[in-house]
């Protein structure tokens, strides 16, 4: 089935549409599955997934250990040539 030509009629679901399109592409699903009628449920599911991830102990630990890119650069600039640190 071809993808609809006029999606996001509410003009408020562009983020949800983008995420659902990416999901379809990554899972090899037909893009025609993404339509305006399912967006309220998609928004709720996305919100729940974010909430669930925010309470996942493994993800919390990984985020606590994350070093933003600019800090990696600054740290690298302060290292001596003899210091060997895995920054990435």
C-alpha positions as a Markdown table, in Angstrom:
| # | Residue | x | y | z |
|---|---|---|---|---|
| 1 | Unk | 0.0 | 0.0 | 0.0 |
| 2 | Unk | 1.5 | 3.4 | -0.9 |
| 3 | Unk | 2.2 | 5.9 | 1.8 |
| 4 | Unk | -0.3 | 8.7 | 2.2 |
| 5 | Unk | 0.6 | 12.0 | 0.7 |
| 6 | Unk | -0.8 | 14.3 | 3.4 |
| 7 | Unk | 0.3 | 13.2 | 6.8 |
| 8 | Unk | 0.4 | 15.1 | 10.1 |
| 9 | Unk | -2.9 | 16.9 | 9.5 |
| 10 | Unk | -2.8 | 18.2 | 13.1 |
| 11 | Unk | 0.6 | 19.8 | 12.4 |
| 12 | Unk | 1.6 | 18.8 | 16.0 |
| 13 | Unk | 2.8 | 15.3 | 15.6 |
| 14 | Unk | 6.0 | 15.8 | 13.5 |
| 15 | Unk | 8.2 | 14.3 | 16.2 |
| 16 | Unk | 6.0 | 11.3 | 16.6 |
| 17 | Unk | 5.8 | 10.9 | 12.8 |
| 18 | Unk | 9.6 | 11.1 | 12.5 |
| 19 | Unk | 10.1 | 8.5 | 15.2 |
| 20 | Unk | 7.5 | 6.1 | 13.8 |
| 21 | Unk | 8.9 | 6.4 | 10.3 |
| 22 | Unk | 12.4 | 5.6 | 11.6 |
| 23 | Unk | 10.9 | 2.7 | 13.5 |
| 24 | Unk | 9.3 | 1.3 | 10.3 |
| 25 | Unk | 12.5 | 1.7 | 8.4 |
| 26 | Unk | 14.6 | 0.0 | 11.0 |
| 27 | Unk | 12.1 | -2.8 | 11.4 |
| 28 | Unk | 11.5 | -3.2 | 7.7 |
| 29 | Unk | 7.8 | -2.4 | 8.0 |
| 30 | Unk | 5.6 | -0.7 | 5.5 |
| 31 | Unk | 5.6 | 3.1 | 5.9 |
| 32 | Unk | 1.9 | 3.1 | 5.1 |
| 33 | Unk | 1.3 | 1.9 | 8.6 |
| 34 | Unk | 2.1 | 5.4 | 9.9 |
| 35 | Unk | -1.1 | 7.5 | 9.6 |
| 36 | Unk | -2.8 | 10.3 | 11.5 |
| 37 | Unk | -5.3 | 8.0 | 13.2 |
| 38 | Unk | -2.7 | 6.2 | 15.3 |
| 39 | Unk | -0.7 | 9.3 | 16.4 |
| 40 | Unk | -2.5 | 9.8 | 19.8 |
| 41 | Unk | -1.5 | 6.3 | 20.8 |
| 42 | Unk | 2.0 | 6.7 | 19.4 |
| 43 | Unk | 2.5 | 9.8 | 21.5 |
| 44 | Unk | 1.4 | 8.0 | 24.6 |
| 45 | Unk | 3.7 | 5.1 | 23.8 |
| 46 | Unk | 6.7 | 7.3 | 23.2 |
| 47 | Unk | 6.0 | 9.2 | 26.4 |
| 48 | Unk | 5.8 | 5.9 | 28.3 |
| 49 | Unk | 9.0 | 4.6 | 26.7 |
| 50 | Unk | 10.9 | 7.7 | 27.7 |
| 51 | Unk | 9.5 | 7.5 | 31.3 |
| 52 | Unk | 10.4 | 3.8 | 31.5 |
| 53 | Unk | 14.0 | 4.5 | 30.2 |
| 54 | Unk | 14.4 | 7.3 | 32.8 |
| 55 | Unk | 13.8 | 4.7 | 35.5 |
| 56 | Unk | 16.0 | 2.0 | 34.1 |
| 57 | Unk | 18.9 | 1.5 | 36.4 |
| 58 | Unk | 21.3 | 0.4 | 33.6 |
| 59 | Unk | 20.5 | 3.4 | 31.5 |
| 60 | Unk | 20.8 | 5.7 | 34.5 |
| 61 | Unk | 24.2 | 4.3 | 35.2 |
| 62 | Unk | 25.3 | 4.7 | 31.5 |
| 63 | Unk | 24.0 | 8.3 | 31.4 |
| 64 | Unk | 25.9 | 9.1 | 34.7 |
| 65 | Unk | 29.1 | 7.9 | 33.0 |
| 66 | Unk | 28.5 | 9.7 | 29.7 |
| 67 | Unk | 31.0 | 12.4 | 28.8 |
| 68 | Unk | 29.6 | 15.0 | 26.4 |
| 69 | Unk | 31.7 | 15.5 | 23.2 |
| 70 | Unk | 32.9 | 19.0 | 24.1 |
| 71 | Unk | 34.2 | 17.7 | 27.4 |
| 72 | Unk | 36.1 | 14.9 | 25.6 |
| 73 | Unk | 37.8 | 17.5 | 23.4 |
| 74 | Unk | 38.7 | 19.7 | 26.4 |
| 75 | Unk | 40.0 | 16.6 | 28.3 |
| 76 | Unk | 42.0 | 15.5 | 25.3 |
| 77 | Unk | 43.6 | 19.0 | 25.0 |
| 78 | Unk | 44.7 | 18.8 | 28.6 |
| 79 | Unk | 46.4 | 15.4 | 28.3 |
| 80 | Unk | 50.1 | 15.0 | 27.9 |
| 81 | Unk | 51.3 | 13.0 | 25.0 |
| 82 | Unk | 52.3 | 10.2 | 27.3 |
| 83 | Unk | 48.8 | 9.8 | 28.8 |
| 84 | Unk | 46.6 | 7.2 | 27.2 |
| 85 | Unk | 42.9 | 7.4 | 27.9 |
| 86 | Unk | 40.0 | 5.9 | 26.0 |
| 87 | Unk | 37.8 | 8.9 | 25.3 |
| 88 | Unk | 35.3 | 7.3 | 23.0 |
